[in-house]
Amino acid sequence: MRRTFRLGQGGSEVHVQVVGSVVSVSVGGQGFQFALERQGAHRALVAFPDGRRWEVLFARLGKGRWQLHLAGRTTTVVLEDPWAEASAKRAGEDGGEVLRAPIPGRIVEVLVAPGNHLAPGAPVVVLEAMKMQNLIATQAGGQVQQVLVVPGATVERGQVLAIVG
């Protein structure tokens, strides 16, 4: 998965690519790479290639706002996703079915990949909310065009999860 964010209004672009547990980040022309291991709902372990390992505590403060505690320092990060609004606007323009989160929650599992062919009613993602797991399924079926979430992601009500057409 590759995503581009902006730090705050008018801030630096942040390019993030995730392949398995390896995360590559580029900010202002500087690149970083690390392995990320989720340790719980609000805790992760970051392991750098040089052997350094840091525990990161994080809390979601609202849409695009996160508080991070790392190496004894706490900071608030505001991430704007310039693609989210454009993706939502483009979603379904070609007649594809847009699957949206019916409630806010956390993605537990993604059951499909782009290119998969699905029958009507096939489950696409598992969304956890209030300790209940909900299957989000396609109504019409078809080929998966895009999957816009990953396991562990927190989603808002109405956020586009996938497009099936």
Buried (B, 14 or more C-beta within 10 A) or exposed (E): EEBBBBBEEEBEEBEBBBEEEEBBBBBEEEEEEBBBEEEEEEEBBBBEEEEEEEEBBBEEEEBBEBBBBBEEEEEEBBBBBEEBEEBBEBBBEEEBBBBBBEEBBBBBEBBBEEEBEBEEEBBBBBBEBEEEEBEBBBEEBBBBBBBBBEEEBBBBEEBBBBBBB
